[in-house]
């Protein structure tokens, strides 16, 4: 299972993602934070693009 699959199934649940991927919870937490930051940056870019269009 990939991180994105686990995230889609379990949402931002650190313990469940860590268990599903067989990784330590701190690593799962880091991956979740990175995914959430990417989503935030995409939203910011989209909002900026709408304002300048």
PAZA-214783 format. One record per residue (C-alpha): residue in one letter; x, y, z. Coordinates in nm, 2 decimals. Each point is the difference from the previous one (the first is absolute). Layout:
N
@r A&c1 X&c2 Y&c3 Z .
...
# end
This chain:
53
@r X&c1 0.00&c2 0.00&c3 0.00 .
@r X&c1 0.13&c2 0.35&c3 -0.08 .
@r X&c1 -0.02&c2 0.30&c3 0.23 .
@r X&c1 -0.27&c2 0.16&c3 -0.22 .
@r X&c1 -0.21&c2 -0.31&c3 0.01 .
@r X&c1 0.03&c2 -0.02&c3 0.38 .
@r X&c1 -0.08&c2 0.37&c3 0.03 .
@r X&c1 -0.31&c2 -0.04&c3 -0.22 .
@r X&c1 -0.12&c2 -0.29&c3 0.22 .
@r X&c1 0.09&c2 0.13&c3 0.35 .
@r X&c1 0.02&c2 0.37&c3 -0.04 .
@r X&c1 0.26&c2 0.18&c3 0.22 .
@r X&c1 0.00&c2 -0.28&c3 0.26 .
@r X&c1 0.37&c2 -0.03&c3 0.09 .
@r X&c1 -0.03&c2 -0.34&c3 0.18 .
@r X&c1 -0.21&c2 -0.17&c3 -0.27 .
@r X&c1 0.22&c2 0.12&c3 -0.29 .
@r X&c1 0.31&c2 -0.10&c3 0.19 .
@r X&c1 -0.15&c2 -0.35&c3 0.06 .
@r X&c1 -0.12&c2 -0.03&c3 -0.36 .
@r X&c1 0.34&c2 0.09&c3 -0.14 .
@r X&c1 0.21&c2 -0.18&c3 0.26 .
@r X&c1 0.19&c2 0.32&c3 0.09 .
@r X&c1 0.05&c2 0.19&c3 0.33 .
@r X&c1 -0.27&c2 0.25&c3 0.10 .
@r X&c1 0.24&c2 0.30&c3 -0.02 .
@r X&c1 0.07&c2 -0.09&c3 -0.36 .
@r X&c1 -0.37&c2 -0.03&c3 -0.08 .
@r X&c1 -0.05&c2 0.34&c3 0.17 .
@r X&c1 0.27&c2 0.16&c3 -0.22 .
@r X&c1 -0.16&c2 -0.14&c3 -0.32 .
@r X&c1 -0.34&c2 0.12&c3 0.11 .
@r X&c1 0.14&c2 0.35&c3 0.07 .
@r X&c1 0.16&c2 0.01&c3 -0.34 .
@r X&c1 -0.32&c2 -0.11&c3 -0.18 .
@r X&c1 -0.20&c2 0.26&c3 0.19 .
@r X&c1 0.26&c2 0.27&c3 -0.09 .
@r X&c1 -0.01&c2 -0.09&c3 -0.37 .
@r X&c1 -0.38&c2 0.03&c3 0.00 .
@r X&c1 0.02&c2 0.34&c3 0.18 .
@r X&c1 0.25&c2 0.13&c3 -0.25 .
@r X&c1 -0.21&c2 -0.12&c3 -0.30 .
@r X&c1 -0.30&c2 0.19&c3 0.15 .
@r X&c1 0.21&c2 0.31&c3 0.05 .
@r X&c1 0.13&c2 -0.01&c3 -0.36 .
@r X&c1 -0.35&c2 -0.05&c3 -0.13 .
@r X&c1 -0.14&c2 0.29&c3 0.20 .
@r X&c1 0.29&c2 0.22&c3 -0.12 .
@r X&c1 -0.06&c2 -0.10&c3 -0.36 .
@r X&c1 -0.37&c2 0.09&c3 0.03 .
@r X&c1 0.08&c2 0.34&c3 0.15 .
@r X&c1 0.25&c2 0.09&c3 -0.28 .
@r X&c1 -0.22&c2 -0.13&c3 -0.28 .
# end
